[in-house]
Amino acid sequence: MWVLLILHLLAQGIFAQERPRVEIPYENHTLVLTADTIETRSGEQLIAEGSVVATFADAELKAQRLVYDPETDLVTVEGEFEITRGDTWLRGSGAKLNIKTDTGIIYNASGFTDDELYVRAETLTKIDSDTYIAEKGFLTSCQDRVPKWSFSIDKATINLNDTARIRNTVFRIKKVPVFYFPYMLFPTGKKERSSGFLLPTVGNSTDKGFQFGNRFYLVMGRSADLMLRQDYYSQRGWGVGGTFRTRPNEATYLELSGEYVDDREGFGGGQVNGIGHTRFKNGFRGVADFNLVSNFLFRQTYSDNFLTATRPNELSRGFLTNNFGSASFKVLFSRDETIFPRQNVIIQTTPGIDFKLIGHRLGKTPFLMDLDSSIGGMNRSDRFIETPQISQRFDFYPRVSFSIPLFQGLRLTPTAGFRETFYSDSISELEGEPVVVGDSVRREYFELNLVLKGWGLSKVYRNNSSSRLKHLIEPVAQYRLIQGIDNFDEVIRFDHVDAIANTNEIEYALVNRFFVKKSKGQGAREILSIKFGQKYFFDPSFGDALKADNINQFFPLYTLTGLPYAVTQRDLSPLTTAVRINPQRRFSFDFRTDFDTKSGDFRNLAVSGFYRRDLFSVATTYFVTQDLVPGLGKSNQLQGRVGVGRLGRGFSASGSFVYDAQSIRFLSYFVRASYFWDCCGISAEVRDFNLGTRQERSIRFSFFLKGIGAFGTIRRPDIVY
């Protein structure tokens, strides 16, 4: 063993000699060469052979043979090599590089010019420190021998910090040519925004025919951009649109979009949408969110989702607000338009000024004060009435509350307040029809609320393990009195402030709650709650505000259930049952129904829930209403959504539907499937609408290219690459 150890040490001393190394100072950098052998020929010319490594500034080159000529500053690489510099990694069969001018040529080049763009070319010529000329090859972001997608190159200019520019290029999937582009821009380097035409979009539908779209993107400085688009529908006509975005500073953002379609079938029109916000240094915040559409049929025909296509109203808001302590100040402009068959209802506020106090303690007393006050110019038009362009309304509504502890946790919270509202115009009956007159009216009322809660019965159940189950029964009671409104029919209904009537009622509820605690140190989690609630009205006429055989929806009728039920005078509201089951964090189930104790009928039923586990999710809602209110009608709908997988590498799919059991048809459904590889992805979907005037089935697809964008008509989903 000693002999072997001595021989091993001698061998290390003989053969462990350092590789030759040469350092050549050059202006601000040093060219360092290491290789198995380095020798000088023809004067000062250096020849390095065998595992050559050359470093200069931030570049490193590895080759088998290299010749450096200091007179011409030329490095000639013979044979296979690779070079790395920042995000650039290239290899080739040979090269000639000039150290002084940072230029050169690489033969049979392949590699990444940045972290995403892969190039293969017969020659890759570097004309300055940031620019290459590629000839006879292709660009892609795939490293396969035959890439999944590519753009052919006859000659391309690649700027490492700007774009790659190609003329007369063909987009290929594998080796199959798909589309020809006379000119193409690729983002490179930092992927900064640049102006130019985007990839075109294509699609097809049974209602609109073949669809082809062009997009042009315009950079308007560092803080703004504009995208213009033009769409062609073979069965409908042409459409145009655009989106403007700007973020002039960190506190401000604005996005405006609009579109117009000249529809040959008579469903054309346009819409304008906008959203923006800004924060001022003095604490004020400004917000604008508006949606304007020329007609409901246009939105129903050209909307991409069921919710937007069937939404019966358009809401627009603009406000300036500031919150300080328990106070809030707001200036509001608004426009609400609700779609009706004969004439839409339009309500506008131009402008309104609101001041609020929430939970403001009065000195050192136990009294808390809430205040709602506003003044504004209002306007309403519908098929029955039309107010002046500006109808004034002033509202003042203070309330004072405090809490009284009783016994064993029971607590009574009284709230007393009064409200005075002034209207510059009012409603009067003229030959049995309501008309707006210029006579002012004042509405005054007193309000008292008594809330009794806090007491309950509970029991804890234990098993052999550390888990425990707690059952809690909580009774809740609330008494409400509103008195003084004697001109209900004279008040113009602009919003919830005006739709208030006298009442004398008591609301009572019984809540069963179940909590589970599995181990020490963990908090208890509610897994089940069951609530039964109902109202008793001491004044079923609501101060003569209730109109027989009408849909009466005013405060406080909608506080227990949102569906109307008071078409005649009644002492009891429907019995409302609300159940929520949440046995696990990934699963939830809600059940709600209203049972009419007067008629003995279930008025409605709503069931909703969701389940999530790993890569699978499902959500559904089932809703039924009975035809118990004249003019409201029946409904029986099932909605659902299913998802498998997640965006990223591999397969994912999702689908949703709206099924109307009343008419036995799907109102809408869509199914989408996607598959993403390392450098690209593909999505395909089928979407169907059956909404009366719109009966359409469309097939769409998109091909997503890493580092480039998307080719198709499906908007890019959440970030994949």
MOCORDA-V321090 format. One line per field, one symbol per residue. burial: 1 if it has 16 or more other C-alpha atoms within 10 Angstrom, else 0. Layout:
burial: ???
This chain:
burial: 0000000000000000000000000000000111100100000001111011111100011111111110000111110111111001111111111110001111111111111111111111110000111110111111100011111111111111011111101111100000000001111110101101111111111011111111111100000111111111101111111111111000011111111110100011111111111110000011111111100111111100010010001101111111000000111111111100000011111111111110111000000111111111111111000010011111111111100000000011011111101111111100000011100111111111111111110000000000011111111111111111101101111100011111111111111111111000000111111111111110011111110000111101100110111110100111111111110000111111111100000111111111110000111111111001100000011111111111111011111111110000011111111111111111111111101001011111111111111111110000001
